[in-house]
Amino acid sequence: MTAMEAWDMAFEESGTYVFTPEAVREDAPAASGVYAIFTPERWVFIGASDDMRQALFQHLSSPDPCFQQYGPLSFSCELAAASERAERRDALIGELRPVCHISERG
């Protein structure tokens, strides 16, 4: 199963977007939630933030060296209350096993 198929199964209502500044500005909510950065073949990173748009812009402006190994990258977001965010992120990390694990941003 590709990363995209797994994401679609887990988050049927979440859109998938190319990981560019334009797409982040237009499609990432400035809201609390969990987000994924991935390629069609693998999960690269799962994060959580009180402002997913800001967190994704931070990844774009100072990408983790691990991200450089993969591409082209896409992202998707899922709204989650602050009280549920970390637990949801941790469950997704355990299930999807992203290849780049860096500390939570935001």
C-alpha positions as CSV (number, residue, x, y, z in Angstrom):
1,M,0.0,0.0,0.0
2,T,1.4,3.4,-0.9
3,A,1.6,6.3,1.6
4,M,-1.2,8.0,-0.3
5,E,-3.5,5.0,-0.1
6,A,-2.9,4.7,3.6
7,W,-3.5,8.4,4.2
8,D,-6.7,8.2,2.1
9,M,-7.9,5.3,4.2
10,A,-7.1,7.1,7.5
11,F,-8.3,10.5,6.5
12,E,-10.9,10.2,3.7
13,E,-12.0,13.9,4.0
14,S,-8.4,15.4,4.0
15,G,-7.0,16.8,0.8
16,T,-3.5,16.1,-0.4
17,Y,-1.4,19.0,-1.7
18,V,2.1,19.5,-3.2
19,F,4.4,20.7,-0.4
20,T,5.0,24.3,-1.8
21,P,4.6,27.7,-0.2
22,E,1.7,28.4,-2.4
23,A,-0.2,25.3,-1.5
24,V,0.6,25.7,2.2
25,R,-0.8,29.3,2.1
26,E,-3.9,28.3,0.2
27,D,-4.7,24.8,1.7
28,A,-3.2,24.4,5.1
29,P,-5.5,25.6,7.9
30,A,-4.2,28.1,10.5
31,A,-5.7,25.8,13.1
32,S,-4.9,23.1,15.6
33,G,-4.3,19.6,14.2
34,V,-2.0,16.9,12.9
35,Y,-0.3,17.0,9.6
36,A,1.8,14.6,7.4
37,I,4.5,15.2,4.9
38,F,5.0,12.3,2.5
39,T,5.9,11.0,-0.9
40,P,3.8,8.4,-2.8
41,E,6.1,5.7,-1.5
42,R,6.7,6.6,2.1
43,W,5.7,8.7,5.1
44,V,8.4,11.3,5.8
45,F,7.1,13.2,8.8
46,I,4.0,13.4,11.1
47,G,3.6,16.5,13.2
48,A,1.2,18.4,15.3
49,S,0.7,22.1,15.9
50,D,-1.7,24.7,17.2
51,D,-1.2,26.3,13.8
52,M,-0.6,23.8,11.0
53,R,0.0,26.5,8.4
54,Q,2.7,28.1,10.4
55,A,4.3,24.7,11.2
56,L,4.4,23.7,7.6
57,F,5.9,27.1,6.6
58,Q,8.6,26.5,9.3
59,H,9.4,23.1,7.7
60,L,9.7,24.8,4.3
61,S,11.9,27.7,5.5
62,S,14.3,25.4,7.5
63,P,13.8,21.9,6.3
64,D,15.2,19.0,8.3
65,P,18.2,17.4,6.4
66,C,16.3,14.2,6.4
67,F,13.6,15.7,4.2
68,Q,16.2,16.4,1.5
69,Q,16.5,12.7,0.8
70,Y,12.9,12.4,-0.3
71,G,10.7,14.0,-2.9
72,P,8.6,15.2,-4.4
73,L,6.8,15.9,-1.1
74,S,3.1,16.3,-0.4
75,F,1.3,17.2,2.7
76,S,-2.1,16.7,4.3
77,C,-3.8,18.0,7.4
78,E,-6.4,16.9,9.9
79,L,-8.0,19.2,12.4
80,A,-7.7,18.1,16.0
81,A,-8.4,19.8,19.3
82,A,-5.3,20.8,21.4
83,S,-6.3,18.2,24.0
84,E,-6.2,15.4,21.3
85,R,-3.4,16.5,19.1
86,A,-0.4,14.8,20.7
87,E,-2.1,11.5,21.2
88,R,-3.3,11.5,17.6
89,R,0.2,12.4,16.3
90,D,1.8,9.7,18.4
91,A,-0.8,7.1,17.2
92,L,-0.1,8.0,13.5
93,I,3.7,7.8,14.1
94,G,3.3,4.4,15.5
95,E,1.0,3.2,12.7
96,L,2.7,4.9,9.7
97,R,6.4,4.9,10.9
98,P,7.6,8.1,9.2
99,V,11.3,8.0,8.2
100,C,12.1,11.4,9.6
101,H,11.4,12.1,13.2
102,I,12.1,15.5,14.6
103,S,10.6,17.4,17.5
104,E,7.2,18.8,17.4
105,R,7.0,22.3,16.0
106,G,4.4,24.9,17.0
